[in-house]
Structure formats: structure tokens, C-alpha cells
């Protein structure tokens, strides 16, 4: 909920180009917005894993723009998350309060898969031998019980430097209440170990829960040297290309922050690419007057899902990186995005017992699917779509990249169809059905787990492969409407163009709601907001408005875990404790199926977001037409398989660029564009809205 805003009408809007780059596992997407003309240009190229910046430079050239004329460059990347998941980070040590060396490994002692005899718990990023205890101690109120042994810190730091340690994380008990010891230890380590990446927990999280804070600071230190080096190299290349503007990194919250901050707080960019898509979906929802939607992003490597509810993106205060079963927690504010290793490049293989499996292994950009003719030998989801006729071999990426249908059929036949005794079409359909089930589970994790019914939402599908599979996912979840936005293959990059400067703050404060003094509550929020306003001043030339939102983590007295409750300004103006309690009861009922208005509640943590709003790319109106698409939009028909039992059926194809607002297309049909193809199943009906979105009404079984 918006609480405060301050308009900056005296600041002229810069007219330079705003450029966004989303580097994915398979493709690199570019979107460029000219604030002077309102024009948006796009570029797409295969990701270059060995030198990621090279793919960005190629994509920028394909978009017809250059860094020299760019005022803001926004970057979303998978470098941080991939470093964590692939365990390719720096050799890291952890300095921790004496007696708490093993909390990072012990964790919460939960066993998510209770009956799995082969279950393996999470594996720490830092070996036990490199978790070193420091003599110091604070109590829960932040008072010093044992002073910091500075000589000990200095001695250990020098020893670690001699060992070739690349990064050092610092976690002291209760530093969220008083960071004095962590600040001093950080100073000593930085002095004793020049060139070593140092991260202290209070810089990232000022919430309680020592295990989650330990995991967060360890992850930040672990990925720090690699991410900082990557951003340094990128910055250098921008300078060589004459870039005169501001280089900003997309955060997992959907906001942006500067390169210097990103190099220090790398953990905040874990979901930087997918977050751009959620922000784009939020903008789209507002333009369509759509309050509730599921954002579904399927690219070449993974599929992601997030939720817009009541017009706002749903956030979380922590996430398990690597999955709930064996992942490590990261305790920072971020958009609630769930993902699965199912994308266009996901490999189909036969597992033990001959069971067909799809992903999480991906062919990526190199060697890619078999049909890319770049050396891939194992069939993928993209190969299955090609064999079924849902992709055109001569129209992929606007015809820039010819696909090898015969090679895809051969790989499917030899590796899947023949061993299972199936036709090639049946094998391809089976691959897509398995992929659909996996993606539907991801959508359920962001809806059902929050007490929401996916069938009450529209599905906004994007990413290069999203429109290909959106109808199948919608049918699986009984979702009645699918929306395919303009340029879905570049939608996450477009969302970055719509991103704002943003800073998120959390402060743990345990207090009973009934006795919480509003003056103290207000003071704590204002303190966070003052820090946030000062932090986003770097973006002042580009800001139109500054908006502040407030929320609080609350629970019933006696509970362990809390839920986050939005707190609108009216509650503070009226000092309305009863209103806060009612809001908490309502959200608790949605999340868990019950509320307890007669029970006492307590505040656990206060949350505030300071958002510096920038001008959004305007909608691009589409010329109107009749229900019948113009003849120029038709691209003939080709055989497409929607059901292996029926076989291939003649299917009309249309060029999206030639469709007009108001056009109606009944399935079966394919809508083709540069970076994606939308599949309209038999019985489904597609309508083009006034800004060019494709709205598909799904026929329910």
C-alpha cells in the first residue's frame, strides 16, 4: 500500500535511450526505450557462456542502438544464481560468535522428505574447517556481554590471507540489534586482508534468526568475488564503447541499484532477470485493469512463476536457493518467484526402468537443442515442438536461424520413441506433457501454497517458449484466460525498462500489538525511510516520484512463524490498532484457512520500501480491425499435432505483426512472431486487444 510520495516535477525527464539486457541461459534479450520518441526496439541473440558481455554487445547491435547514446543501462543476469547453484564460488571463510560454529550446518533440523531413506540435507558453502569462532557476545537486546577480541580477529584474518582465502563472511549473534562488533571486525579484516571480499551480516539482513542470517552472509561472500569481477569487466567494456550514462543492476525485488552496491551486496541480484518479467506483468495488469494474474516465464533453460494479487507483486522475506529439500535459505526481501529446470532446451532422457524424464539438465545455448545444428545430440522440448509442427523450421527467430527437423526426429526416434515402442509424435507429446506437469507444479507453489486458487487468475505467458506451452499449463490448472503480451520473447527485458529505483528495509522489533506505541512505530518506519530516500538520491535526475510502502511481519502470540501484512497510511493517521489487527486476521485466513480475531497478535518485524519511480514505456496502440483477421496476416496452413492419437491436422498460421485490434482467431491456430510462437488449441478462441495483447479464452474440459 502506498504510504507517502513526493513528486519531483522540477526534474526534466532525460531524453537519452534507456537500455535493458536480460542474459539468460540460452538467449540474451535486449530492449531499448527512447524516452524522447517513445519508441521501443528489441534485439535477441544466443547467450555467449564464455564471455557474456559479447552476447549483450551483439544483441544491442541487433536492436539498432549503441551504448554511446544510452543514458541508463539496466542489466539482469544469472551470474549470481548460477554461481550458487553450480557451486563455483570463491573459497570462503566464516567468522562467527564462539559457540555457534555449527549453526550454519545444523540449520533448522527439519526433514522435508521424512520417508526417504536416501535423503541428504543441505550442504554448506563453507567447510567446517573454515568456520572460525571469535570471542565476543551480545545479548538479545544488543548489550555487550563479551567485548570483541580485536587481536584475535586480526590474527585469524592474517592467517586466512596466507591460506589464499578469497572471501570472508562475518556473523555475530544479535548483530541485527547492535552491529558494532561486526562493523569493527569488518574494518580489521579489510585492513589485514587487502583484496579479499568481506561481507558482514548486518549489511544484508537486520532480522532475527541466526541460521538464516549466517546462510545469507555466507552466500553473499561466496559469490562476491566472481560477481564483482564480472561487473567490473562489464563496466570496463561499457567505458570502451563510450557509455556516458548510469549502469544499474536489477534486484530480486524488481527494483534497481547501482553497480557499487551490487558488487557489495551481490545476493540481492539472485533473481534479477525473472524479476524484470514480474515488473512487466504488473505494468501490463494495470493497463488491462487486471487485478489478479500469474506471471509465467518459460525460456530456454527454466520456467518461472510469480503472482500479481490485487495489482501488486507478491513478495517474500526469504527464499530457499536450490529448492526446499536441500537448498540454503537467503533472508532478504525479494519477489516470490518459483522456478523449475524445464525450458525449451531441457533434455529428455530415459531414466531407471525406462521412465521418461524431462530436465533439469539443459542443452543451453551451447550446444543447444539438436535442431539448432550446433552440436546437440539429445532431444529437447524445442525438438519436440518442432517435430509436432508447432514451430516452423524456416521461421525461427524471423528466419535468421534455420532448424533441422530431420535431425530432431532422428534424435527423438533413436533415444525416446524406439526404446519405448512409441511413434515419434507420441514421444514428442509425452515430453511436452511431462514438461507441462512440472511447470504446473511451479504455478501451484506460488498460488496454492499461499491459499490462492490458480483458477481465479489469468495467466500472463512470456519468454521465448512461454506462448508455446501456456495453453497446456492453463488447461492443467483450469485457468480460464491466457494473455500473451507484445514481444513475449523480450518481455523480461521490457520489464526492466519499467523498473524503478528501490530500497527495501526490514527491522526486527518484537512487541505486542495491543500495547505497541504508535509514536515508536512511526519513528522506526521514518528512520528506515530516511535511509532509503538518501540511498536513491543517485537516481534523482531520472525520478518522477518517490513512493514509500509499509508492512509488518505479524503472528498470533504463541506462534513461531509470521505473515507479512500491508499497512496503509490510513491506519497510521487514525492510530488504528484494531485496523492493523483486522488486516492481519484477514491475511492469515487467506494463507492458512483461518483467522482468530479474539486472539492476541504481536509484531515481529517492520518492513518499508522506498521506491523512486521512473517514466514507464508507454503502451503502443494497435490499429483497429474487424473480427476477421486481414488477409495479409495469413501465412497459410501446415500440419500440427495437438493429440498423438489423432495425428497432425491442418492448422492456420498468422503473422502477429499483421493482426489488428479486435481480430478473433479460433483454434487450432498458430500466431508467429520474431522470438516466439503462440499455440491456440482446438476449441480455444484468441482475441487481439487494443494494445496488441493476445487474449486466449481456454476451453475447459
C-alpha positions in Angstrom: 0.0 0.0 0.0 1.3 3.5 -0.8 2.0 5.5 2.3 4.0 8.5 1.2 5.0 10.1 -2.1 6.9 13.2 -3.1 6.7 14.3 -6.7 9.8 15.7 -8.5 8.1 17.8 -11.1 11.0 20.2 -11.4 13.3 17.4 -12.7 13.3 17.3 -16.5 13.0 13.7 -17.9 16.2 12.7 -19.7 15.8 12.1 -23.4 18.6 9.6 -23.8 18.0 6.0 -24.6 17.2 3.6 -21.7 18.7 0.2 -22.5 17.9 -3.2 -20.8 19.8 -6.5 -21.2 18.5 -9.8 -19.8 21.1 -12.5 -20.0 19.5 -15.9 -19.8 20.9 -19.4 -20.0 20.1 -19.8 -23.7 19.3 -16.3 -25.1 20.3 -12.8 -24.4 17.4 -10.3 -24.8 17.8 -6.6 -25.4 15.1 -3.9 -25.1 15.8 -0.2 -25.8 13.4 2.7 -24.9 13.9 6.2 -26.4 12.2 8.5 -23.9 12.1 11.3 -26.5 10.1 9.4 -29.1 8.5 6.7 -27.0 9.9 4.0 -29.4 10.9 0.6 -28.1 13.4 -1.6 -30.0 14.3 -5.2 -29.4 17.3 -7.5 -30.1 17.9 -11.2 -29.4 21.0 -13.3 -29.7 22.3 -16.6 -28.4 24.0 -16.2 -25.0 27.8 -16.5 -25.1 28.6 -18.5 -22.0 32.4 -17.9 -22.2 32.1 -14.1 -22.4 28.6 -13.0 -21.5 29.2 -9.4 -22.4 29.9 -10.4 -26.0 26.3 -11.6 -26.3 25.0 -8.4 -24.9 27.0 -6.3 -27.3 25.7 -8.4 -30.2 22.1 -8.0 -29.0 22.5 -4.2 -28.7 23.7 -4.0 -32.2 20.8 -6.1 -33.5 18.4 -3.7 -31.7 19.9 -0.9 -33.8 21.2 1.2 -30.8 24.6 1.7 -29.2 26.0 2.3 -25.7 27.3 5.7 -26.7 23.8 7.2 -26.9 22.5 5.5 -23.8 21.6 7.3 -20.6 20.7 4.3 -18.4 21.8 0.7 -18.9 19.8 -1.8 -16.9 21.2 -5.3 -16.5 19.7 -8.6 -15.3 21.9 -11.6 -15.2 22.0 -15.2 -13.9 25.7 -15.0 -12.9 24.9 -14.8 -9.1 22.3 -17.6 -9.0 24.3 -19.9 -11.3 27.4 -19.4 -9.2 25.4 -20.6 -6.1 23.6 -23.5 -7.8 26.7 -24.7 -9.6 28.9 -24.3 -6.5 31.6 -22.4 -8.5 32.1 -19.6 -6.0 35.1 -18.4 -4.1 37.0 -20.2 -1.3 35.3 -18.6 1.7 35.7 -18.5 5.5 33.1 -17.6 8.1 33.9 -15.7 11.4 31.2 -16.4 13.9 30.5 -15.9 17.6 32.2 -18.6 19.8 29.9 -21.5 20.5 27.8 -21.1 17.3 30.2 -22.5 14.7 27.9 -25.3 13.6 24.5 -23.4 13.3 25.2 -23.0 9.6 25.3 -26.7 9.1 22.7 -27.8 11.7 20.1 -25.4 10.3 16.6 -26.0 11.4 16.9 -29.8 11.8 13.9 -30.3 9.7 13.5 -33.3 7.4 11.3 -32.3 4.4 11.3 -35.8 2.9 10.6 -37.8 6.1 10.3 -41.3 4.5 13.2 -41.0 2.0 16.0 -43.3 3.3 18.5 -41.6 0.9 17.6 -38.0 1.9 20.6 -35.7 2.0 20.4 -32.4 4.0 21.7 -29.1 2.7 25.5 -28.8 2.1 27.0 -25.6 3.4 29.0 -23.4 1.0 31.8 -23.1 3.6 33.7 -26.1 5.0 33.6 -26.6 8.8 37.4 -26.1 9.0 36.9 -22.6 7.6 34.2 -21.6 10.1 36.2 -19.9 12.9 34.9 -18.8 16.3 35.5 -15.3 17.6 35.4 -14.3 21.3 32.5 -11.7 21.5 28.9 -11.8 22.6 25.8 -9.6 22.7 22.5 -10.3 24.4 19.2 -10.2 22.6 18.8 -6.5 23.4 22.2 -5.7 21.8 24.0 -5.1 25.0 27.7 -6.2 25.1 28.3 -9.3 27.3 31.8 -10.2 26.0 33.8 -7.5 24.2 35.2 -8.2 20.7 38.7 -9.7 20.8 40.2 -7.5 18.1 43.7 -9.1 18.4 42.1 -12.5 17.7 40.2 -11.2 14.7 43.4 -9.7 13.3 45.4 -12.8 13.8 42.8 -15.1 12.2 42.4 -12.7 9.3 46.1 -12.7 8.5 46.2 -16.5 8.7 43.3 -16.7 6.3 45.0 -14.3 3.9 48.1 -16.6 4.0 45.9 -19.5 3.1 44.7 -17.8 0.0 41.1 -17.3 1.2 39.2 -15.2 -1.4 36.2 -14.1 0.7 35.3 -13.8 4.4 31.8 -13.6 5.9 31.1 -12.3 9.4 28.1 -13.3 11.5 27.9 -12.4 15.2 24.9 -13.3 17.4 22.3 -10.5 17.7 24.1 -8.1 15.4 20.7 -7.2 13.9 20.2 -5.3 17.2 23.6 -3.9 17.5 26.1 -4.1 14.6 29.0 -2.6 16.5 31.1 -5.8 16.7 30.5 -6.7 13.1 31.5 -3.2 11.9 34.7 -3.3 13.8 35.6 -6.8 12.8 34.9 -5.9 9.1 37.3 -3.0 9.4 40.1 -5.2 10.9 39.6 -7.9 8.3 39.6 -5.4 5.4 42.9 -3.9 6.8 44.6 -7.2 7.3 43.4 -8.8 4.1 43.5 -6.3 1.3 41.9 -7.6 -1.9 39.8 -10.2 0.0 36.0 -9.8 -0.4 34.5 -9.1 3.1 30.8 -9.2 4.0 29.1 -8.7 7.3 25.6 -10.0 8.1 24.0 -6.7 9.3 24.7 -5.1 5.9 22.3 -7.7 4.3 19.8 -8.6 6.9 18.7 -6.9 10.1 16.2 -9.6 11.1 16.5 -12.2 13.8 17.1 -16.0 13.0 20.8 -16.6 13.2 20.9 -19.7 10.8 19.2 -17.7 8.0 21.4 -14.7 8.5 24.5 -17.0 8.5 23.4 -18.6 5.3 22.7 -15.3 3.7 26.1 -13.7 4.5 27.9 -16.9 3.6 26.2 -16.9 0.2 27.0 -13.3 -0.4 30.7 -13.8 0.4 30.8 -17.0 -1.7 29.5 -15.4 -4.9 31.0 -11.9 -4.2 34.5 -12.1 -5.9 33.0 -13.7 -9.1 30.1 -11.3 -9.4 32.2 -8.2 -8.6 34.8 -9.3 -11.2 32.0 -9.8 -13.8 30.5 -6.4 -13.1 34.0 -4.8 -13.3 34.6 -6.3 -16.7 31.2 -5.2 -17.9 31.8 -1.7 -16.6 35.1 -1.6 -18.4 33.6 -2.8 -21.7 30.9 -0.1 -21.4 33.6 2.5 -21.0 35.4 1.3 -24.0 32.2 1.6 -26.0 31.7 5.2 -24.9 28.9 4.7 -22.5 28.3 8.0 -20.7 25.3 7.1 -18.5 24.4 5.2 -15.4 24.9 1.4 -15.1 22.2 -0.2 -12.9 21.6 -3.8 -11.8 18.2 -5.4 -11.5 17.4 -6.6 -7.9 15.4 -9.6 -6.9 12.8 -7.1 -5.5 12.1 -5.8 -9.0 13.9 -2.5 -8.4 17.3 -1.4 -9.5 20.5 -0.4 -7.7 24.0 0.9 -8.6 27.0 -1.2 -9.6 28.9 -0.3 -6.4 26.1 -1.6 -4.2 25.6 -4.6 -6.4 29.3 -5.6 -6.0 29.0 -5.3 -2.3 25.5 -6.9 -1.9 25.6 -9.4 -4.7 22.9 -11.6 -3.1 20.3 -9.0 -3.9 20.6 -9.8 -7.6 19.9 -13.6 -7.5 16.6 -13.3 -9.4 17.4 -10.2 -11.3 16.3 -11.5 -14.7 13.0 -13.1 -13.7 12.1 -10.1 -11.5 12.0 -8.0 -14.7 9.3 -10.2 -16.1 7.2 -9.8 -13.0 7.5 -6.0 -13.1 6.5 -6.1 -16.8 3.5 -8.2 -15.9 2.5 -5.8 -13.2 2.6 -2.9 -15.7 0.5 -5.0 -18.1 -2.1 -5.8 -15.4 -2.6 -2.1 -14.7 -3.1 -1.3 -18.3 -5.6 -4.1 -18.8 -7.3 -3.4 -15.5 -6.5 -6.9 -14.4 -6.2 -7.2 -10.6 -5.0 -10.9 -10.3 -2.6 -12.7 -12.6 0.0 -15.4 -12.7 3.2 -14.4 -14.5 4.6 -17.5 -16.3 8.0 -17.2 -17.9 9.5 -20.1 -19.9 12.8 -19.6 -21.5 15.4 -22.0 -22.9 16.6 -23.3 -19.5 14.0 -22.8 -16.8 10.3 -21.9 -16.2 9.4 -19.4 -13.6 6.2 -18.2 -12.0 5.1 -15.4 -9.7 1.9 -13.8 -8.7 0.3 -10.3 -9.0 -2.6 -10.1 -6.5 -4.7 -7.0 -6.0 -2.5 -5.3 -8.6 0.7 -5.8 -6.6 3.6 -8.3 -7.0 3.7 -10.8 -4.1 6.9 -10.6 -2.2 8.7 -12.9 0.3 11.2 -12.2 3.1 13.3 -15.3 2.4 13.8 -18.0 -0.2 15.3 -21.4 -0.4 18.0 -21.3 -3.1 18.3 -24.8 -4.6 14.9 -26.0 -3.6 13.1 -26.7 -0.4 14.5 -30.1 0.1 18.2 -29.4 0.1 18.5 -25.7 -0.6 20.1 -22.9 1.5 18.0 -20.0 2.9 18.6 -16.4 1.8 16.9 -13.9 4.1 16.4 -10.8 2.0 13.2 -9.2 0.5 12.6 -10.5 -3.0 9.7 -11.2 -5.4 8.3 -14.6 -4.6 9.5 -16.4 -7.8 9.5 -20.2 -8.0 11.2 -22.0 -10.8 11.9 -25.4 -12.3 14.6 -26.7 -14.7 12.1 -27.0 -17.5 12.7 -24.8 -20.6 12.9 -25.1 -24.3 16.4 -26.6 -24.0 15.5 -29.1 -21.3 16.8 -32.6 -22.3 14.5 -35.6 -22.5 16.1 -38.9 -21.3 15.1 -42.3 -20.2 15.8 -42.9 -16.6 15.9 -46.1 -14.5 13.3 -48.6 -15.5 12.7 -46.8 -18.8 10.8 -43.8 -17.3 10.8 -40.7 -19.5 12.2 -37.7 -17.8 12.5 -34.0 -18.9 15.1 -31.8 -17.4 16.5 -30.3 -15.2 19.6 -30.8 -17.4 19.5 -28.3 -20.3 21.3 -28.1 -23.6 21.5 -24.4 -23.1 22.9 -22.2 -25.8 25.9 -24.4 -26.4 25.4 -27.0 -27.9 21.7 -26.3 -27.7 18.8 -28.5 -29.0 19.5 -30.9 -31.8 17.5 -28.8 -34.2 19.9 -25.8 -33.7 22.6 -27.8 -35.5 25.3 -26.6 -33.1 26.4 -30.0 -31.9 23.5 -31.1 -29.7 22.7 -34.8 -29.8 20.0 -35.3 -27.1 16.3 -34.4 -27.8 14.8 -31.4 -26.0 11.5 -29.7 -25.5 12.2 -27.5 -28.5 12.9 -30.5 -30.7 9.6 -32.0 -29.6 7.7 -28.8 -30.6 9.4 -28.8 -34.0 8.5 -32.4 -34.7 4.9 -31.7 -33.8 4.7 -28.8 -36.2 4.3 -26.1 -33.5 7.5 -24.5 -34.6 8.3 -23.7 -38.3 11.8 -24.7 -39.3 12.2 -21.8 -41.7 10.7 -19.1 -39.4 12.6 -19.4 -36.2 13.9 -16.0 -35.0 12.3 -14.5 -38.0 14.1 -16.9 -40.3 17.5 -16.0 -39.1 18.1 -19.4 -37.7 17.1 -22.5 -39.7 16.0 -25.5 -37.7 16.8 -29.1 -38.6 13.5 -31.1 -38.4 15.0 -34.3 -39.7 17.7 -34.2 -37.0 15.2 -33.6 -34.3 13.0 -36.5 -35.5 16.1 -38.8 -35.7 17.1 -38.0 -32.1 13.6 -38.5 -30.8 13.2 -41.8 -32.6 16.5 -43.3 -31.5 16.6 -42.1 -27.9 13.0 -42.0 -26.9 10.4 -43.4 -29.3 12.0 -46.7 -30.3 13.1 -47.7 -26.8 9.6 -47.0 -25.5 7.8 -48.6 -28.5 6.1 -45.3 -29.4 5.7 -43.2 -32.5 7.8 -40.1 -32.8 4.7 -37.9 -32.4 3.6 -39.8 -29.2 7.1 -39.5 -27.8 7.2 -35.8 -28.5 3.7 -35.3 -27.0 4.8 -37.2 -23.9 7.8 -34.9 -23.5 5.5 -31.8 -23.6 3.0 -33.4 -21.2 5.8 -34.1 -18.6 7.2 -30.6 -19.0 3.7 -29.2 -18.6 3.1 -31.1 -15.3 6.4 -29.8 -13.9 5.5 -26.2 -14.8 2.0 -26.6 -13.4 3.6 -27.6 -10.0 5.7 -24.4 -10.1 2.5 -22.3 -10.5 0.8 -24.2 -7.7 3.8 -23.3 -5.4 3.1 -19.6 -5.8 -0.7 -19.9 -5.6 -1.9 -22.9 -3.6 0.9 -22.6 -1.0 -0.4 -19.1 -0.3 -4.0 -20.2 0.0 -4.8 -19.0 -3.6 -6.7 -20.9 -6.3 -4.9 -20.6 -9.7 -8.2 -21.0 -11.5 -9.2 -17.5 -10.2 -6.2 -15.9 -12.0 -5.3 -15.1 -15.6 -2.0 -16.5 -16.9 0.4 -14.0 -18.5 2.8 -16.1 -20.5 6.1 -14.8 -21.9 9.7 -15.9 -22.6 10.6 -17.5 -25.9 8.8 -20.7 -25.0 6.0 -19.4 -22.8 3.4 -18.8 -25.5 4.1 -22.3 -26.9 3.1 -24.0 -23.7 0.8 -21.5 -22.0 -2.5 -23.1 -23.1 -1.3 -26.6 -21.9 -0.4 -25.2 -18.5 -3.7 -23.3 -18.3 -5.7 -26.4 -19.1 -3.8 -28.4 -16.4 -4.7 -25.7 -13.8 -8.2 -24.9 -15.1 -7.1 -21.3 -15.7 -9.8 -19.7 -18.0 -7.7 -16.9 -19.7 -4.2 -16.6 -21.1 -2.6 -13.3 -22.0 0.4 -13.2 -24.4 2.0 -9.7 -24.2 3.6 -7.8 -27.0 7.1 -9.2 -27.8 6.9 -12.0 -25.2 10.4 -13.2 -26.1 11.8 -9.9 -24.8 9.3 -9.3 -22.0 11.7 -9.6 -19.1 14.0 -7.1 -20.7 10.9 -4.8 -21.3 10.0 -5.2 -17.6 13.5 -3.9 -16.7 12.7 -0.7 -18.7 9.6 -0.3 -16.4 11.7 -0.9 -13.2 12.2 1.8 -10.5 14.9 2.6 -8.1 14.1 0.7 -5.0 15.4 0.1 -1.5 13.9 -2.4 1.0 14.4 -2.4 4.7 13.5 -4.8 7.5 14.0 -4.2 11.2 13.1 -6.9 13.8 11.0 -5.4 16.7 9.2 -7.8 19.0 6.1 -6.1 20.6 2.5 -6.9 21.4 0.2 -5.2 19.0 -2.2 -4.1 21.7 0.4 -2.2 23.6 2.6 -1.1 20.7 3.1 2.7 20.9 2.2 4.3 17.6 4.8 7.1 18.1 7.6 4.5 18.4 6.1 2.5 15.4 6.1 5.7 13.3 9.7 6.6 14.4 11.1 3.3 13.3 9.4 3.5 9.9 10.6 7.1 9.4 14.2 6.0 10.2 14.2 3.3 7.5 12.5 5.6 5.0 15.0 8.4 5.6 17.8 6.0 4.8 16.0 4.8 1.7 15.4 8.3 0.4 19.1 9.2 0.8 20.1 6.0 -0.9 18.0 6.6 -4.1 19.3 10.2 -4.5 21.8 8.9 -7.1 18.8 8.4 -9.4 17.4 11.8 -8.9 17.8 13.1 -12.5 15.7 10.2 -13.7 13.0 10.2 -10.9 9.4 11.3 -11.4 8.1 10.5 -7.9 9.2 8.9 -4.6 6.8 6.4 -3.1 7.0 4.6 0.3 5.2 1.4 1.3 4.9 -0.1 4.7 4.2 -3.6 6.0 4.8 -5.7 9.1 5.5 -9.4 9.9 2.9 -10.4 12.4 1.8 -13.6 14.2 -0.5 -14.7 17.0 1.0 -14.9 20.4 2.5 -18.3 20.8 3.1 -18.9 17.1 6.7 -19.3 15.7 6.3 -18.0 12.1 4.8 -14.8 10.9 3.0 -13.5 7.9 3.5 -10.2 6.2 0.7 -7.7 6.4 0.4 -4.5 4.2 -0.2 -1.4 6.3 -1.9 1.5 4.5 -1.4 5.1 5.6 -4.9 5.5 7.0 -4.1 3.1 9.8 -1.2 5.4 11.0 -3.3 8.5 10.5 -6.0 7.1 12.7 -3.6 5.3 15.0 -5.9 2.3 14.3 -4.6 -0.7 16.2 -7.9 -2.6 15.6 -7.5 -2.0 11.8 -4.0 -3.5 11.9 -5.3 -6.5 13.7 -8.2 -6.9 11.2 -5.7 -6.8 8.3 -3.6 -9.4 10.0 -6.6 -11.7 10.7 -7.7 -11.4 7.0 -4.3 -12.3 5.5 -3.8 -15.2 8.0 -7.2 -16.6 6.9 -6.2 -16.4 3.2 -2.8 -18.1 3.9 -3.8 -20.8 6.4 -7.6 -21.1 6.1 -8.5 -19.5 9.4 -8.2 -16.3 11.4 -8.6 -15.7 15.1 -10.0 -12.2 15.8 -10.2 -12.9 19.5 -6.5 -13.9 19.9 -3.7 -11.5 20.8 -1.3 -10.7 18.0 2.3 -9.4 18.0 4.6 -7.6 15.6 7.9 -9.4 14.7 9.5 -7.2 12.1 8.8 -3.9 10.4 9.2 -3.6 6.6 9.5 -0.5 4.4 10.2 0.0 0.7 11.3 3.3 -0.8 10.6 3.4 -4.5 11.9 6.1 -6.8 9.6 5.9 -9.8 10.9 6.4 -13.3 8.9 7.0 -16.5 7.4 3.8 -17.9 7.5 3.0 -21.7 4.0 4.0 -23.0 1.6 1.4 -24.4 1.7 1.1 -28.2 -1.8 1.3 -29.5 -2.7 -1.0 -32.4 -4.8 -0.1 -35.4 -8.4 -1.5 -35.2 -9.9 -4.1 -37.4 -12.9 -6.5 -37.6 -13.3 -9.9 -36.1 -11.9 -11.4 -39.3 -8.1 -11.1 -39.5 -6.8 -9.3 -42.6 -5.7 -11.4 -45.5 -2.1 -10.0 -45.1 -1.9 -11.7 -41.7 -2.4 -15.2 -43.0 0.6 -17.4 -43.6 -1.2 -20.4 -44.9 -1.6 -23.7 -43.1 0.6 -26.5 -42.0 0.0 -29.9 -40.3 0.3 -29.6 -36.5 -0.2 -32.4 -33.9 -2.2 -31.5 -30.8 -3.0 -35.1 -29.9 -0.9 -38.0 -31.0 -4.0 -40.2 -31.1 -5.5 -38.0 -33.8 -2.3 -37.1 -35.6 -1.4 -33.9 -37.5 -4.3 -31.7 -38.6 -4.2 -28.7 -40.9 -3.6 -25.5 -38.8 -3.9 -21.9 -39.8 -0.9 -19.7 -39.1 -0.8 -16.0 -38.7 1.9 -13.3 -38.6 1.3 -11.4 -35.3 2.7 -8.2 -36.7 -0.1 -8.0 -39.2 -3.0 -8.7 -36.8 -5.3 -5.8 -35.8 -7.1 -5.0 -32.6 -10.4 -6.8 -32.5 -9.3 -9.7 -34.7 -10.6 -13.1 -33.5 -8.9 -16.4 -34.2 -10.5 -19.8 -33.4 -8.2 -22.7 -32.7 -6.4 -24.7 -33.9 -4.1 -21.9 -34.9 -0.5 -20.6 -34.6 0.4 -17.0 -34.2 4.1 -16.5 -35.2 6.4 -13.6 -34.4 10.1 -13.0 -34.3 11.0 -14.6 -31.0 8.1 -16.8 -30.2 5.0 -18.7 -31.4 1.6 -18.8 -29.7 -0.3 -22.1 -29.8 -4.1 -21.9 -29.9 -5.6 -25.3 -29.2 -8.7 -26.6 -30.9 -11.7 -25.2 -29.0 -9.8 -22.2 -27.7 -10.5 -18.7 -29.0 -8.0 -15.8 -29.3 -8.8 -12.1 -29.4 -6.4 -9.3 -30.1 -6.9 -6.4 -27.7 -6.5 -2.6 -28.3 -2.7 -2.6 -27.5 -1.9 -5.8 -29.3 -2.0 -8.4 -26.4 -3.3 -11.8 -27.4 -6.0 -12.9 -25.1 -6.9 -16.6 -25.3 -10.1 -17.9 -23.7 -9.4 -21.5 -22.7 -12.0 -24.2 -23.3 -12.4 -26.2 -20.1 -12.7 -29.9 -20.4 
